[in-house]
Amino acid sequence: MLISLKNDVDEISRLCDEVKKFCDDNGVSEEKYHDIVLILDEIVTNVISYAYPDGGTHTFTLDIKKEGDRISMKLSDDGIPFDPLAKDNPDTESSLEEREIGGLGIFIVKQLSEVVEYSRVDDKNHLSVTVSVLNNKK
C-alpha cells in the first residue's frame, strides 16, 4: 500500500487510520499495530518537523507491505539530507537532567524493529523499517 502524505501534522491521524485498515486486512495483531503506529508516528513527525525548512507544502510517501511474517515500511521524502541512524544511541543510563536532548525517538524505532536502514538516492531520503508481526520482539 502506497500512502502519500503532506508535511502537515494533521496527516498523522489519517496515516493511523490507513495503517489500521492495512493491519486489519493483513491479520496483524493490535499489539503489533500499536508498535507500527509508534514507529511511523516518530518517523513521520520528524519528516514533517525537520525535512522542509522552507515551510512550504511538500509531499512524501510511505510504502507499507506485508511480506511473510514481517511488515516492511519505506518512507521516502525529498527533504534536506538526514540520516537518523548516524547519531549514536542516547544515553539511557544517566538521569534526565544529565542526558542530551534528542535521539530517543529513533532509539525507540530501532528497539521495536528488526531492521532499520537509511539511504539517500536521487535527492531523496529513504528510511526502511522492518517489523516482525510475531509476538516476540527481535
QUIVEN-V217056 format. One record per backbone hydrogen bond with DSSP energy under -0.5 kcal/mol. NH is the residue of the N-H (numbers start at 1). CO is the residue of the C=O. If there is no record, write none. Layout:
BEGIN
NH/CO
NH/CO
END
This chain:
BEGIN
3/1
3/62
5/60
7/58
8/6
11/8
12/9
14/10
15/11
16/12
17/13
18/14
19/15
20/16
21/17
22/18
23/19
24/20
25/21
26/22
27/24
28/23
33/29
34/30
35/31
36/32
37/33
38/34
39/35
40/36
41/37
42/38
43/39
44/40
45/41
46/42
47/43
48/44
49/45
50/46
51/46
51/47
52/47
55/52
60/5
61/76
62/3
63/74
64/1
64/62
65/72
67/65
67/70
70/67
71/131
72/65
72/70
73/129
74/63
75/127
76/61
76/74
77/125
80/51
84/82
86/83
92/90
98/95
99/95
107/103
108/104
109/105
110/106
111/107
112/108
113/109
113/110
114/130
115/130
117/128
119/126
121/119
121/124
124/121
125/77
126/119
127/75
128/117
128/126
129/73
130/115
131/71
133/69
134/69
END
